[in-house]
Amino acid sequence: MDQRIIAKAYAKSIFELATENNLDIVEELNKFNILINKNNNFENLLFSDVFSAEEKTDVLKMVFSKLNASSLLKNMIFFLIEEGRIGLFPLMYKDIIVLDDDKKGFLRGTIEGSDSQANEEFKNKIASYLKGKLNKNIELDYVQNSEISAGYRVTVEDLQLDASLENQLENFKNSVLNL
């Protein structure tokens, strides 16, 4: 089965359990994710097959006591380790963030372009347009993309608005070839 589907199912279950128990699982996951990203040794311990599940669990018990982690977070991570699925954690983390954002009534997206920074006026217009279309508050980040020579590409979840020169040329080429 596709790892993405499994991670999404786990994420939805964890998010629902956290909601039922009035836990801010996102805050806990953020702390845990920051810890992983700041410490290469800890990351290697979790995601490497060199260490046994028991070794990982022993270290995590100490880490969780310092983080003051909820039993939901502990049980989720211990389950992933025991099942050999800790590699799903990054996918689950992203899915839980998306579920939390949706619950709070906003979406995250990116604007890609060739400039080093986005034009704020353009960014605000796009966010306003998307808010009207999707009925959600939109938070857009800008990413410089060297593959875009002019124009922009906006992605919010599965919606993509591609006003890049490359896309327009591709559409033109297809229209000429399909005559």
N, CA, C and O atoms as a DFTB+ gen file, in Angstrom:
716 C
 N C O
     1  1       0.845      -1.178       0.000
     2  2       0.000       0.000       0.000
     3  2       0.895       1.246       0.000
     4  3       1.996       1.229       0.551
     5  1       0.418       2.306      -0.612
     6  2       1.164       3.555      -0.724
     7  2       1.405       4.169       0.659
     8  3       0.479       4.303       1.459
     9  1       2.653       4.537       0.924
    10  2       3.038       5.120       2.210
    11  2       2.241       6.390       2.518
    12  3       1.905       6.668       3.669
    13  1       1.955       7.140       1.478
    14  2       1.232       8.406       1.639
    15  2      -0.180       8.157       2.191
    16  3      -0.655       8.901       3.048
    17  1      -0.838       7.117       1.699
    18  2      -2.192       6.772       2.149
    19  2      -2.168       6.313       3.603
    20  3      -3.032       6.694       4.394
    21  1      -1.182       5.499       3.951
    22  2      -1.048       5.010       5.324
    23  2      -0.800       6.176       6.272
    24  3      -1.434       6.273       7.323
    25  1       0.118       7.058       5.902
    26  2       0.441       8.216       6.749
    27  2      -0.787       9.098       6.942
    28  3      -1.034       9.583       8.046
    29  1      -1.554       9.308       5.885
    30  2      -2.758      10.147       5.969
    31  2      -3.779       9.516       6.915
    32  3      -4.415      10.223       7.697
    33  1      -3.941       8.193       6.850
    34  2      -4.889       7.505       7.740
    35  2      -4.439       7.611       9.198
    36  3      -5.255       7.873      10.081
    37  1      -3.156       7.410       9.449
    38  2      -2.625       7.556      10.810
    39  2      -2.804       8.988      11.306
    40  3      -3.224       9.210      12.441
    41  1      -2.487       9.948      10.457
    42  2      -2.578      11.360      10.839
    43  2      -4.010      11.726      11.207
    44  3      -4.249      12.400      12.208
    45  1      -4.948      11.281      10.401
    46  2      -6.359      11.587      10.673
    47  2      -6.789      10.984      12.007
    48  3      -7.491      11.633      12.783
    49  1      -6.377       9.757      12.277
    50  2      -6.728       9.098      13.539
    51  2      -6.138       9.834      14.734
    52  3      -6.827      10.077      15.724
    53  1      -4.871      10.184      14.638
    54  2      -4.204      10.892      15.734
    55  2      -4.849      12.250      15.951
    56  3      -5.080      12.655      17.090
    57  1      -5.138      12.950      14.873
    58  2      -5.744      14.276      14.993
    59  2      -7.123      14.180      15.638
    60  3      -7.467      15.007      16.483
    61  1      -7.918      13.182      15.252
    62  2      -9.239      13.007      15.844
    63  2      -9.146      12.658      17.327
    64  3      -9.920      13.171      18.135
    65  1      -8.204      11.790      17.686
    66  2      -8.005      11.454      19.102
    67  2      -7.587      12.686      19.906
    68  3      -8.069      12.900      21.018
    69  1      -6.701      13.482      19.345
    70  2      -6.247      14.686      20.027
    71  2      -7.406      15.669      20.206
    72  3      -7.534      16.293      21.259
    73  1      -8.239      15.805      19.191
    74  2      -9.395      16.704      19.261
    75  2     -10.374      16.226      20.334
    76  3     -10.871      17.029      21.124
    77  1     -10.648      14.932      20.363
    78  2     -11.554      14.364      21.364
    79  2     -11.041      14.590      22.783
    80  3     -11.830      14.799      23.705
    81  1      -9.727      14.548      22.957
    82  2      -9.121      14.682      24.288
    83  2      -8.635      16.095      24.585
    84  3      -7.921      16.318      25.563
    85  1      -9.022      17.051      23.741
    86  2      -8.626      18.456      23.918
    87  2      -7.119      18.637      24.083
    88  3      -6.666      19.408      24.929
    89  1      -6.350      17.920      23.267
    90  2      -4.894      18.032      23.283
    91  2      -4.431      18.869      22.100
    92  3      -4.982      18.761      21.005
    93  1      -3.427      19.696      22.319
    94  2      -2.838      20.453      21.216
    95  2      -1.679      19.617      20.665
    96  3      -0.511      19.874      20.954
    97  1      -2.035      18.622      19.874
    98  2      -1.036      17.698      19.333
    99  2      -0.079      18.408      18.394
   100  3       1.077      18.004      18.264
   101  1      -0.550      19.468      17.734
   102  2       0.299      20.195      16.788
   103  2       1.471      20.848      17.520
   104  3       2.603      20.808      17.040
   105  1       1.204      21.441      18.666
   106  2       2.293      22.056      19.434
   107  2       3.317      21.008      19.858
   108  3       4.523      21.239      19.770
   109  1       2.837      19.868      20.313
   110  2       3.746      18.792      20.714
   111  2       4.556      18.269      19.537
   112  3       5.759      18.035      19.650
   113  1       3.880      18.088      18.404
   114  2       4.575      17.607      17.213
   115  2       5.608      18.618      16.733
   116  3       6.685      18.234      16.278
   117  1       5.289      19.901      16.831
   118  2       6.255      20.940      16.454
   119  2       7.506      20.849      17.308
   120  3       8.619      20.902      16.785
   121  1       7.337      20.712      18.623
   122  2       8.493      20.587      19.526
   123  2       9.321      19.347      19.189
   124  3      10.550      19.398      19.137
   125  1       8.628      18.244      18.962
   126  2       9.313      16.999      18.654
   127  2      10.037      17.086      17.318
   128  3      11.167      16.615      17.195
   129  1       9.407      17.676      16.331
   130  2      10.015      17.830      15.011
   131  2      11.234      18.757      15.070
   132  3      12.246      18.486      14.423
   133  1      11.148      19.832      15.829
   134  2      12.294      20.740      15.993
   135  2      13.456      19.994      16.629
   136  3      14.606      20.157      16.220
   137  1      13.156      19.180      17.623
   138  2      14.198      18.390      18.287
   139  2      14.888      17.451      17.295
   140  3      16.112      17.320      17.303
   141  1      14.100      16.806      16.450
   142  2      14.673      15.903      15.438
   143  2      15.569      16.689      14.479
   144  3      16.682      16.264      14.170
   145  1      15.078      17.829      14.016
   146  2      15.815      18.620      13.029
   147  2      17.080      19.264      13.590
   148  3      18.023      19.529      12.845
   149  1      17.107      19.514      14.888
   150  2      18.275      20.161      15.490
   151  2      19.375      19.175      15.865
   152  3      20.523      19.574      16.063
   153  1      19.038      17.907      15.964
   154  2      20.010      16.943      16.465
   155  2      20.153      15.777      15.485
   156  3      19.288      14.904      15.405
   157  1      21.262      15.781      14.744
   158  2      21.506      14.720      13.753
   159  2      21.595      13.338      14.389
   160  3      21.131      12.356      13.811
   161  1      22.189      13.260      15.580
   162  2      22.309      11.961      16.241
   163  2      20.932      11.390      16.596
   164  3      20.681      10.194      16.446
   165  1      20.053      12.268      17.066
   166  2      18.700      11.835      17.403
   167  2      17.947      11.403      16.144
   168  3      17.239      10.396      16.149
   169  1      18.106      12.169      15.078
   170  2      17.472      11.824      13.804
   171  2      17.984      10.471      13.305
   172  3      17.196       9.637      12.859
   173  1      19.291      10.252      13.379
   174  2      19.867       8.966      12.959
   175  2      19.341       7.820      13.808
   176  3      19.053       6.740      13.291
   177  1      19.218       8.049      15.096
   178  2      18.693       7.018      15.985
   179  2      17.285       6.618      15.562
   180  3      16.976       5.431      15.466
   181  1      16.438       7.600      15.311
   182  2      15.039       7.308      14.982
   183  2      14.868       6.632      13.630
   184  3      14.133       5.651      13.508
   185  1      15.546       7.154      12.617
   186  2      15.255       6.734      11.247
   187  2      16.221       5.704      10.674
   188  3      16.021       5.234       9.554
   189  1      17.248       5.352      11.408
   190  2      18.215       4.371      10.928
   191  2      17.823       2.969      11.403
   192  3      17.319       2.795      12.513
   193  1      18.059       1.999      10.563
   194  2      17.771       0.610      10.930
   195  2      18.895      -0.022      11.752
   196  3      18.815      -1.194      12.121
   197  1      19.930       0.746      12.035
   198  2      21.065       0.238      12.798
   199  2      20.663      -0.046      14.246
   200  3      21.173      -0.977      14.870
   201  1      19.742       0.765      14.772
   202  2      19.334       0.626      16.166
   203  2      18.048      -0.192      16.259
   204  3      17.171      -0.105      15.400
   205  1      17.961      -0.987      17.323
   206  2      16.774      -1.816      17.529
   207  2      15.621      -0.957      18.051
   208  3      15.811       0.172      18.504
   209  1      14.439      -1.527      17.971
   210  2      13.253      -0.821      18.486
   211  2      13.393      -0.569      19.988
   212  3      12.961       0.470      20.487
   213  1      13.993      -1.513      20.702
   214  2      14.174      -1.355      22.148
   215  2      15.142      -0.211      22.462
   216  3      14.911       0.560      23.394
   217  1      16.216      -0.100      21.690
   218  2      17.168       0.998      21.907
   219  2      16.509       2.345      21.629
   220  3      16.689       3.301      22.384
   221  1      15.757       2.411      20.557
   222  2      15.056       3.656      20.224
   223  2      14.057       4.025      21.314
   224  3      13.970       5.183      21.724
   225  1      13.305       3.034      21.779
   226  2      12.289       3.262      22.807
   227  2      12.923       3.738      24.112
   228  3      12.392       4.638      24.762
   229  1      14.043       3.149      24.499
   230  2      14.722       3.556      25.727
   231  2      15.145       5.021      25.677
   232  3      14.955       5.759      26.644
   233  1      15.715       5.439      24.556
   234  2      16.139       6.834      24.408
   235  2      14.919       7.752      24.389
   236  3      14.923       8.815      25.009
   237  1      13.886       7.336      23.678
   238  2      12.681       8.166      23.572
   239  2      11.992       8.359      24.919
   240  3      11.423       9.421      25.170
   241  1      12.035       7.360      25.780
   242  2      11.437       7.516      27.115
   243  2      12.092       8.669      27.857
   244  3      11.413       9.452      28.523
   245  1      13.414       8.774      27.743
   246  2      14.124       9.887      28.391
   247  2      13.771      11.223      27.731
   248  3      13.556      12.222      28.417
   249  1      13.712      11.232      26.416
   250  2      13.390      12.456      25.670
   251  2      11.983      12.928      26.020
   252  3      11.767      14.113      26.276
   253  1      11.026      12.000      26.031
   254  2       9.641      12.369      26.316
   255  2       9.459      12.886      27.738
   256  3       8.612      13.746      27.980
   257  1      10.248      12.370      28.683
   258  2      10.132      12.870      30.054
   259  2      10.587      14.330      30.137
   260  3      10.035      15.109      30.914
   261  1      11.583      14.696      29.343
   262  2      12.058      16.098      29.313
   263  2      11.081      17.007      28.568
   264  3      10.930      18.178      28.918
   265  1      10.416      16.466      27.536
   266  2       9.457      17.255      26.754
   267  2       8.103      17.378      27.442
   268  3       7.278      18.205      27.056
   269  1       7.879      16.553      28.459
   270  2       6.577      16.519      29.111
   271  2       5.488      16.190      28.090
   272  3       4.446      16.844      28.040
   273  1       5.747      15.171      27.284
   274  2       4.878      14.788      26.171
   275  2       3.625      14.069      26.651
   276  3       3.641      13.381      27.672
   277  1       2.552      14.236      25.909
   278  2       1.299      13.546      26.225
   279  2       1.434      12.060      25.915
   280  3       2.312      11.645      25.159
   281  1       0.558      11.277      26.508
   282  2       0.593       9.845      26.242
   283  2       0.222       9.562      24.783
   284  3       0.664       8.563      24.215
   285  1      -0.589      10.435      24.176
   286  2      -0.948      10.244      22.768
   287  2       0.283      10.335      21.872
   288  3       0.482       9.483      21.006
   289  1       1.109      11.356      22.072
   290  2       2.332      11.488      21.274
   291  2       3.269      10.310      21.532
   292  3       3.797       9.719      20.590
   293  1       3.473       9.973      22.788
   294  2       4.356       8.852      23.131
   295  2       3.881       7.565      22.456
   296  3       4.654       6.864      21.802
   297  1       2.597       7.274      22.630
   298  2       2.057       6.029      22.064
   299  2       2.156       6.004      20.544
   300  3       2.430       4.960      19.953
   301  1       1.937       7.144      19.917
   302  2       2.040       7.216      18.457
   303  2       3.467       6.892      18.003
   304  3       3.660       6.070      17.107
   305  1       4.454       7.530      18.612
   306  2       5.847       7.316      18.217
   307  2       6.286       5.885      18.549
   308  3       6.936       5.232      17.733
   309  1       5.934       5.399      19.740
   310  2       6.293       4.023      20.099
   311  2       5.657       3.018      19.134
   312  3       6.296       2.039      18.746
   313  1       4.408       3.257      18.749
   314  2       3.726       2.376      17.786
   315  2       4.464       2.374      16.451
   316  3       4.702       1.316      15.869
   317  1       4.825       3.562      15.968
   318  2       5.527       3.653      14.684
   319  2       6.863       2.917      14.733
   320  3       7.266       2.280      13.759
   321  1       7.535       3.008      15.857
   322  2       8.829       2.316      15.999
   323  2       8.620       0.803      16.037
   324  3       9.309       0.062      15.335
   325  1       7.681       0.350      16.844
   326  2       7.432      -1.097      16.962
   327  2       7.006      -1.714      15.638
   328  3       7.358      -2.855      15.336
   329  1       6.248      -0.959      14.849
   330  2       5.770      -1.468      13.562
   331  2       6.775      -1.248      12.434
   332  3       6.525      -1.653      11.299
   333  1       7.904      -0.613      12.731
   334  2       8.901      -0.334      11.709
   335  2       8.444       0.726      10.720
   336  3       8.843       0.720       9.555
   337  1       7.599       1.639      11.199
   338  2       7.029       2.667      10.323
   339  2       7.360       4.082      10.776
   340  3       6.628       5.019      10.456
   341  1       8.430       4.248      11.502
   342  2       8.796       5.590      11.966
   343  2       9.108       6.502      10.780
   344  3       9.028       7.724      10.909
   345  1       9.452       5.943       9.655
   346  2       9.698       6.730       8.451
   347  2       8.465       7.477       7.972
   348  3       8.576       8.396       7.160
   349  1       7.292       7.097       8.462
   350  2       6.048       7.788       8.112
   351  2       5.871       9.090       8.892
   352  3       5.024       9.913       8.546
   353  1       6.668       9.277       9.942
   354  2       6.476      10.447      10.800
   355  2       6.466      11.770      10.033
   356  3       5.556      12.570      10.247
   357  1       7.436      12.040       9.147
   358  2       7.400      13.331       8.443
   359  2       6.119      13.538       7.626
   360  3       5.589      14.648       7.588
   361  1       5.622      12.492       6.980
   362  2       4.380      12.594       6.215
   363  2       3.187      12.827       7.141
   364  3       2.316      13.645       6.845
   365  1       3.152      12.113       8.248
   366  2       2.070      12.280       9.214
   367  2       2.077      13.690       9.794
   368  3       1.031      14.322       9.944
   369  1       3.261      14.163      10.112
   370  2       3.407      15.505      10.681
   371  2       2.792      16.546       9.743
   372  3       2.014      17.395      10.178
   373  1       3.139      16.478       8.470
   374  2       2.596      17.426       7.496
   375  2       1.082      17.294       7.377
   376  3       0.378      18.300       7.297
   377  1       0.576      16.065       7.365
   378  2      -0.866      15.853       7.252
   379  2      -1.611      16.390       8.469
   380  3      -2.697      16.950       8.330
   381  1      -1.045      16.226       9.649
   382  2      -1.685      16.732      10.862
   383  2      -1.705      18.262      10.849
   384  3      -2.685      18.869      11.281
   385  1      -0.649      18.881      10.367
   386  2      -0.614      20.346      10.251
   387  2      -1.720      20.815       9.304
   388  3      -2.405      21.797       9.590
   389  1      -1.894      20.121       8.182
   390  2      -2.937      20.477       7.214
   391  2      -4.321      20.323       7.846
   392  3      -5.178      21.189       7.671
   393  1      -4.547      19.234       8.576
   394  2      -5.832      19.029       9.246
   395  2      -6.110      20.126      10.271
   396  3      -7.234      20.616      10.383
   397  1      -5.076      20.502      11.013
   398  2      -5.228      21.559      12.015
   399  2      -5.518      22.902      11.349
   400  3      -6.382      23.651      11.805
   401  1      -4.803      23.202      10.283
   402  2      -5.050      24.451       9.548
   403  2      -6.486      24.491       9.027
   404  3      -7.164      25.513       9.125
   405  1      -6.936      23.372       8.474
   406  2      -8.296      23.304       7.941
   407  2      -9.316      23.529       9.051
   408  3     -10.301      24.243       8.860
   409  1      -9.083      22.926      10.197
   410  2      -9.985      23.099      11.341
   411  2     -10.038      24.566      11.768
   412  3     -11.091      25.065      12.165
   413  1      -8.908      25.245      11.685
   414  2      -8.835      26.655      12.076
   415  2      -9.305      27.592      10.969
   416  3      -9.383      28.804      11.175
   417  1      -9.618      27.042       9.802
   418  2     -10.203      27.829       8.726
   419  2      -9.227      28.531       7.807
   420  3      -9.565      29.552       7.209
   421  1      -8.012      27.995       7.685
   422  2      -7.107      28.579       6.693
   423  2      -6.269      27.515       6.010
   424  3      -6.127      26.393       6.496
   425  1      -5.723      27.898       4.878
   426  2      -4.889      27.018       4.065
   427  2      -3.530      27.650       3.851
   428  3      -3.400      28.874       3.845
   429  1      -2.535      26.830       3.678
   430  2      -1.191      27.300       3.362
   431  2      -0.899      26.998       1.903
   432  3      -1.373      26.007       1.347
   433  1      -0.117      27.863       1.303
   434  2       0.263      27.643      -0.079
   435  2       1.565      28.337      -0.406
   436  3       2.142      29.030       0.432
   437  1       2.023      28.146      -1.629
   438  2       3.271      28.775      -2.064
   439  2       3.067      29.500      -3.386
   440  3       2.266      29.108      -4.235
   441  1       3.824      30.564      -3.513
   442  2       3.939      31.270      -4.782
   443  2       5.364      31.039      -5.245
   444  3       6.309      31.284      -4.495
   445  1       5.527      30.571      -6.465
   446  2       6.851      30.364      -7.039
   447  2       7.048      31.375      -8.159
   448  3       6.138      31.636      -8.946
   449  1       8.239      31.936      -8.218
   450  2       8.567      32.881      -9.272
   451  2      10.062      33.008      -9.440
   452  3      10.837      32.398      -8.703
   453  1      10.464      33.804     -10.416
   454  2      11.897      33.947     -10.706
   455  2      12.566      35.017      -9.848
   456  3      13.787      35.005      -9.692
   457  1      11.794      35.930      -9.297
   458  2      12.359      37.013      -8.485
   459  2      12.820      36.489      -7.131
   460  3      12.384      35.433      -6.673
   461  1      13.714      37.251      -6.501
   462  2      14.196      36.834      -5.189
   463  2      13.139      37.047      -4.110
   464  3      13.146      36.364      -3.086
   465  1      12.218      38.006      -4.341
   466  2      11.129      38.256      -3.402
   467  2       9.839      38.475      -4.180
   468  3       9.859      38.917      -5.329
   469  1       8.725      38.163      -3.542
   470  2       7.432      38.359      -4.189
   471  2       6.992      39.808      -4.067
   472  3       7.285      40.480      -3.077
   473  1       6.303      40.268      -5.061
   474  2       5.662      41.569      -5.021
   475  2       4.512      41.469      -4.016
   476  3       3.591      40.676      -4.214
   477  1       4.552      42.268      -2.931
   478  2       3.545      42.171      -1.874
   479  2       2.141      42.468      -2.383
   480  3       1.176      41.847      -1.938
   481  1       2.019      43.405      -3.306
   482  2       0.710      43.732      -3.863
   483  2       0.128      42.516      -4.596
   484  3      -1.050      42.193      -4.444
   485  1       0.974      41.847      -5.395
   486  2       0.545      40.644      -6.112
   487  2       0.168      39.540      -5.121
   488  3      -0.855      38.874      -5.280
   489  1       0.994      39.358      -4.112
   490  2       0.759      38.329      -3.097
   491  2      -0.596      38.553      -2.410
   492  3      -1.350      37.604      -2.197
   493  1      -0.898      39.807      -2.066
   494  2      -2.165      40.132      -1.420
   495  2      -3.351      39.916      -2.355
   496  3      -4.404      39.446      -1.923
   497  1      -3.185      40.258      -3.642
   498  2      -4.255      40.049      -4.613
   499  2      -4.559      38.558      -4.773
   500  3      -5.722      38.156      -4.814
   501  1      -3.533      37.764      -4.860
   502  2      -3.718      36.310      -5.010
   503  2      -4.391      35.739      -3.766
   504  3      -5.316      34.934      -3.876
   505  1      -3.936      36.150      -2.588
   506  2      -4.541      35.654      -1.347
   507  2      -6.008      36.045      -1.274
   508  3      -6.843      35.244      -0.853
   509  1      -6.330      37.262      -1.677
   510  2      -7.716      37.731      -1.668
   511  2      -8.566      36.933      -2.668
   512  3      -9.686      36.533      -2.351
   513  1      -8.036      36.708      -3.861
   514  2      -8.735      35.933      -4.886
   515  2      -9.018      34.510      -4.378
   516  3     -10.136      34.010      -4.508
   517  1      -7.996      33.866      -3.798
   518  2      -8.151      32.496      -3.311
   519  2      -9.112      32.424      -2.128
   520  3      -9.868      31.462      -1.991
   521  1      -9.080      33.439      -1.281
   522  2     -10.006      33.477      -0.142
   523  2     -11.444      33.508      -0.655
   524  3     -12.311      32.825      -0.110
   525  1     -11.701      34.295      -1.696
   526  2     -13.031      34.356      -2.290
   527  2     -13.452      33.040      -2.917
   528  3     -14.614      32.646      -2.821
   529  1     -12.508      32.355      -3.564
   530  2     -12.794      31.083      -4.234
   531  2     -12.994      29.927      -3.247
   532  3     -13.890      29.098      -3.411
   533  1     -12.131      29.894      -2.210
   534  2     -12.091      28.739      -1.309
   535  2     -12.780      28.966       0.039
   536  3     -12.951      28.028       0.818
   537  1     -13.173      30.209       0.308
   538  2     -13.797      30.568       1.593
   539  2     -12.934      30.203       2.797
   540  3     -13.446      29.783       3.834
   541  1     -11.649      30.363       2.653
   542  2     -10.701      30.113       3.746
   543  2      -9.651      31.207       3.706
   544  3      -9.349      31.756       2.647
   545  1      -9.101      31.515       4.863
   546  2      -7.973      32.439       4.895
   547  2      -6.765      31.724       4.320
   548  3      -6.540      30.544       4.588
   549  1      -6.002      32.440       3.537
   550  2      -4.870      31.835       2.837
   551  2      -3.573      32.440       3.351
   552  3      -3.447      33.659       3.467
   553  1      -2.623      31.589       3.655
   554  2      -1.286      32.018       4.048
   555  2      -0.320      31.557       2.960
   556  3      -0.127      30.358       2.761
   557  1       0.281      32.507       2.262
   558  2       1.156      32.192       1.133
   559  2       2.608      32.505       1.459
   560  3       2.921      33.566       1.997
   561  1       3.481      31.578       1.129
   562  2       4.921      31.782       1.235
   563  2       5.477      31.898      -0.173
   564  3       4.955      31.293      -1.110
   565  1       6.528      32.669      -0.313
   566  2       7.145      32.833      -1.623
   567  2       8.410      31.994      -1.697
   568  3       9.200      31.948      -0.754
   569  1       8.591      31.322      -2.849
   570  2       9.773      30.508      -3.100
   571  2      10.321      30.888      -4.471
   572  3       9.595      30.882      -5.465
   573  1      11.603      31.216      -4.510
   574  2      12.230      31.502      -5.795
   575  2      12.478      30.185      -6.513
   576  3      13.007      29.241      -5.926
   577  1      12.093      30.122      -7.794
   578  2      12.235      28.903      -8.585
   579  2      13.003      29.251      -9.854
   580  3      12.519      30.016     -10.687
   581  1      14.188      28.693      -9.996
   582  2      15.045      29.013     -11.142
   583  2      14.487      28.451     -12.454
   584  3      14.928      28.859     -13.528
   585  1      13.534      27.530     -12.386
   586  2      12.938      26.971     -13.598
   587  2      11.843      27.866     -14.183
   588  3      11.349      27.610     -15.281
   589  1      11.469      28.909     -13.453
   590  2      10.464      29.855     -13.940
   591  2      11.201      31.114     -14.380
   592  3      11.858      31.774     -13.575
   593  1      11.085      31.439     -15.665
   594  2      11.799      32.619     -16.173
   595  2      10.983      33.891     -16.021
   596  3      11.550      34.973     -15.869
   597  1       9.661      33.780     -16.059
   598  2       8.784      34.939     -15.875
   599  2       7.420      34.446     -15.429
   600  3       7.021      33.331     -15.766
   601  1       6.702      35.265     -14.675
   602  2       5.389      34.899     -14.185
   603  2       5.460      34.188     -12.850
   604  3       6.495      34.183     -12.184
   605  1       4.342      33.589     -12.470
   606  2       4.239      32.944     -11.159
   607  2       3.481      31.631     -11.272
   608  3       2.709      31.412     -12.205
   609  1       3.723      30.766     -10.294
   610  2       2.959      29.540     -10.124
   611  2       2.505      29.527      -8.669
   612  3       3.328      29.625      -7.759
   613  1       1.196      29.405      -8.445
   614  2       0.627      29.416      -7.098
   615  2       0.040      28.036      -6.828
   616  3      -0.723      27.504      -7.634
   617  1       0.405      27.462      -5.679
   618  2      -0.110      26.151      -5.298
   619  2      -0.677      26.220      -3.888
   620  3       0.015      26.606      -2.946
   621  1      -1.946      25.840      -3.753
   622  2      -2.608      25.738      -2.454
   623  2      -3.307      24.387      -2.444
   624  3      -4.278      24.171      -3.168
   625  1      -2.797      23.479      -1.611
   626  2      -3.259      22.094      -1.584
   627  2      -3.231      21.518      -2.994
   628  3      -2.163      21.476      -3.605
   629  1      -4.356      21.077      -3.530
   630  2      -4.336      20.483      -4.868
   631  2      -4.738      21.465      -5.967
   632  3      -4.920      21.067      -7.118
   633  1      -4.875      22.734      -5.622
   634  2      -5.191      23.766      -6.602
   635  2      -3.895      24.421      -7.064
   636  3      -3.080      24.846      -6.245
   637  1      -3.708      24.500      -8.382
   638  2      -2.521      25.175      -8.907
   639  2      -2.936      26.162      -9.985
   640  3      -3.642      25.821     -10.934
   641  1      -2.477      27.399      -9.811
   642  2      -2.665      28.448     -10.806
   643  2      -1.291      28.694     -11.406
   644  3      -0.380      29.157     -10.718
   645  1      -1.142      28.384     -12.689
   646  2       0.169      28.496     -13.327
   647  2       0.139      29.586     -14.391
   648  3      -0.353      29.380     -15.500
   649  1       0.672      30.738     -14.033
   650  2       0.763      31.866     -14.962
   651  2       2.223      32.117     -15.327
   652  3       2.639      33.258     -15.527
   653  1       2.990      31.038     -15.408
   654  2       4.393      31.172     -15.764
   655  2       4.541      31.203     -17.285
   656  3       3.696      30.687     -18.017
   657  1       5.606      31.802     -17.733
   658  2       5.888      31.864     -19.166
   659  2       6.033      30.458     -19.733
   660  3       5.566      30.177     -20.836
   661  1       6.672      29.587     -18.984
   662  2       6.881      28.208     -19.437
   663  2       5.542      27.508     -19.678
   664  3       5.387      26.800     -20.673
   665  1       4.581      27.698     -18.784
   666  2       3.268      27.081     -18.937
   667  2       2.538      27.658     -20.145
   668  3       1.902      26.917     -20.894
   669  1       2.622      28.969     -20.341
   670  2       1.958      29.594     -21.489
   671  2       2.557      29.110     -22.805
   672  3       1.831      28.866     -23.768
   673  1       3.882      28.972     -22.847
   674  2       4.529      28.457     -24.059
   675  2       4.145      27.002     -24.319
   676  3       3.928      26.609     -25.465
   677  1       4.065      26.219     -23.270
   678  2       3.668      24.815     -23.406
   679  2       2.236      24.718     -23.930
   680  3       1.949      23.906     -24.810
   681  1       1.344      25.538     -23.396
   682  2      -0.053      25.548     -23.873
   683  2      -0.133      25.981     -25.336
   684  3      -0.906      25.419     -26.113
   685  1       0.666      26.977     -25.707
   686  2       0.676      27.441     -27.089
   687  2       1.182      26.343     -28.019
   688  3       0.599      26.091     -29.073
   689  1       2.272      25.694     -27.618
   690  2       2.835      24.607     -28.420
   691  2       1.805      23.500     -28.621
   692  3       1.645      22.998     -29.733
   693  1       1.107      23.117     -27.557
   694  2       0.083      22.073     -27.659
   695  2      -1.064      22.494     -28.569
   696  3      -1.588      21.685     -29.335
   697  1      -1.448      23.756     -28.483
   698  2      -2.552      24.213     -29.340
   699  2      -2.148      24.217     -30.806
   700  3      -2.978      23.910     -31.662
   701  1      -0.906      24.553     -31.126
   702  2      -0.429      24.552     -32.507
   703  2      -0.304      23.116     -33.020
   704  3      -0.695      22.830     -34.152
   705  1       0.226      22.231     -32.217
   706  2       0.421      20.844     -32.625
   707  2      -0.902      20.090     -32.790
   708  3      -0.974      19.131     -33.558
   709  1      -1.941      20.512     -32.080
   710  2      -3.233      19.824     -32.117
   711  2      -4.172      20.410     -33.171
   712  3      -5.355      20.070     -33.183
   713  1      -3.679      21.281     -34.056
   714  2      -4.534      21.865     -35.108
   715  2      -4.893      20.852     -36.146
   716  3      -5.604      21.171     -37.100
